[in-house]
Amino acid sequence: MKYLEFANHVQANKTEHTVVVSDLSPSMAEEDLKPSRKVAAIKAFHELVKIKDKYHPQDKMAVIGFYDIAEVLHNLVTIGDNFNSLQMAFSGKDGGYGTDFNAALELAESCLFNQPVKANNGFFLQMLTGIFIEPDSPKANIPDDANVIRRIIMLTDGEHNGGGNPVDVARNLKSAGVIIDCIGIGGSPEAVDEELLKQIASANSDGSKRYCFIGDQQQLIQKYQSLAHHIQIV
């Protein structure tokens, strides 16, 4: 089995809950990615919300900003009913020093589940687990809502320097059927810990990782436009 990402042929009874997780450390003000890393990230986020609102207004979205801590900038809400407030999620938000992937992923988990994940034998989520979980990951704790696909889109321009092991958190998330996309941005791939981000990211059916590095605003916008569409099991 594999998946496709596009707006057509969406299964009507499926919705996606997406948590957008974005780095807010001071380095995001750097202008090697014009007009700046932060501005480019926000513009790409706006495009994500626009396309979700157009094609999938019943999907839900939450927004998290992180630096040495993580904070919820917007709670998980239905996109079609909260378009304007989602578009303003990053307005006036600046972070402090540090880059804590672990805190960001743990908060994303809280947003997606609101409580510890319960074991369940839902067939659809078993399929998701089989597709996106790494072979050495522990047996999945399947969420009890088989009609929801849970996703995290994580963007950073740096390296993890906080406490804890984000790979362990990511493994638990993927075991629960969560699909994680990681995006590194900036002037050079050397600025981010690509190896760690690849470990955090979900695996595609061909074994490749859902990670990419982007150093151009238009390419970043296009990436978010692609991620706005539903993941399809084929």
N, C-alpha and C positions, 0 to 999 in steps of 0.2 A: 504493500500500500504506500501511497505517497499523497502529497497535498498540492493544491494550486491556490493562488491568491488572485481573486478577481471579484468584480461586483455582481456578475451575472450568475444565474443558477444557484443563488443562495438558498440553503435549506430554510424554509419559512419558520420552522419551529426552533431554530437555533439562534441564540444571541451571543455576543461577545462582551465580556467585561475586561476592559483594558486599563492598566495602570501605567501612566507615562511617568517615568522617573528620570529627572534631569539634574545634572551637575550644576551647582550654583556657586562654586568656589571662585575666588577673584580672578583666576586665570581665564575664566570664561569671557572676560573683557578683552582678551588679546585680539588683535586685528589681523592675524595671519590668515584667518578665514574671514573674508570681507562680508559685511562691514565690521562684524565682530563675531566671535564664536557664539556668544549669548544671543545676539540679535538673530543670527542665522537659525539657531535652535528654536527660538520663539516663533519665527516665521514658518518654519517647518511644522511646528506643533499646530499653528493656526490652520495650515492646510489639512493636517490630519483631522482636526475637528470638523472642518468644512465638508470634507468628503464623507466622514462618518455621518454627519447630519443629513447629507443628501441621500445616501444610499442605505444607511443603517441607523435611522434615528432612534430605534428602540434599544440599541446597544447602550452599555453604560461605560463611563470613564471616570477615573480619578487621576489626580496629579500630585506628584511628590517632588519636592526639591531637596537636594542634599549637599552637604559639605562635611564638616566634622560631626554633624548631626543630620537627621532627616526629619522633614516636616511635611504634613499634608497641606498642600496649597488648595486643593479642591477635593471634597469627599466624592465617593462613588455615586454618580447620578445618571439618570437617563439623558442621553445627549440631546435628543430632540426637544426636551422640555427645559434644557439648561444651557443652550448654545452660547448665549451672551456671557454668562458667568464663567463658563469654561474658557472662552476666549480671553478672559481677563485674569486667568489663574496666575500668570507670571507677572502681572502688573505690579511694579514697585518692589519686586522681590529680589533681594541681594543676600548672598550667603557669606559665611565667614570662611576661615582657612580650614584646610583639611579636606579629605575625600574618603568618606566611609561607605564603601559599597555594602558592607554588611548591614549597617543601619538602614540603608535605603531599601534593600531587599526584604528585610524583616518587616518594615513598615508597609511595603507593597503587599506582603503576605497577609497582613492584618486587614488591609483595605479589601482584598479579594475575598477573604473568607469570614472575617468578623468573629471567628471562633476557631478552635482547633479543627482540623480536617477530620471528617468521619469516614470510616471505611464503608464502601458500598460497591456493589457489583454491577453498576451501570455499564451497559455494553459499549456505548459510545465513548465514554471516558476510558474504558479499558483499551479501546483502539487508539485513542490519543496517547495514552501512556506507552503503548507498544511502539508508536511512531517516534515520539519525541524524547523519551527517556534514554539516557546512556545505558549501555549493557551492564555496567557495574553498579548502577544505582540500586538502592533498596527497593523492595516491593512497594508499589504505590499504595498510598492511602487515598482512595477515590472519593471525591466530593459527592454529596448526595443529590446534587442538581445536575442531571445528565443533559439538560438542555442548554447549559452554559459552557462556552469555551472561555477560559481565563488566560489572559495574556499580560506580559510586561514588556514595555519598550524602554530600555535603559540607555541613556546617553551620557558620555563623560569625555573630558579632555585630559584626564590624568590617571594616576595610579592609586590603588587602594592603600591608605595609610592609617586606617582606623583599626579598631579591635575586632576580634572574631575572625572567622573564616567564611567569606562570602560563598565559596564553593559548596560548603555544607548546606547553607541556606538555599542556594540555587538547586542543589540536588533534591532537597525535600520538596521544593516547589514543583520541579519537573516530575517528581514521583507522584505528585497530586494532579498531574495533567496540565500544569501551567506551561505555556509556551513563552520562552524568553528570547527576545531580540536584543542584541547589544550593539551599540554604535559608538565608535571612537571618532572624535573630531579634533581638528587643529591643523597645524602647519606640517606635521610629520607623524607617521605612525609610531615613531620612537617615543613620542610624548605620552603615549598611553601604554598600559600593560596589556598588550594584545593576547598574550598567552592566557592570562587570567580571565579576560573577557570571553575568550573562546571556551574556557571551562565553564563559565557561568551560562553562556548561551545554550539554547536547545540545539539538538542535532537534526538535520534534515534526513530524509529517508535514504539519501545517497551517502550519508556519513559526514557531509560538510556541515560546518557550524553556521548558525544564524548570527554571525558577527560580520561587521564590515567597518573599515575606516574611510571617512569622508573628509575631504579638505576643501570643499566647494559648496557655497550656499545653495545653488540650484540643484546640485546632486543630492544634497541633504533634503531639500524640499521634495524631490522626486522619490527619494527613499520613503519618506513619511507618507506620501500619496499612495505608494504601493502597500505600505503596512496598514493603511486605513481599511483595506478590503478584507472580507472574511477569508479565513483559512478554510479550504474545502478538502474533505477526504475523498479521494478518487480511487 
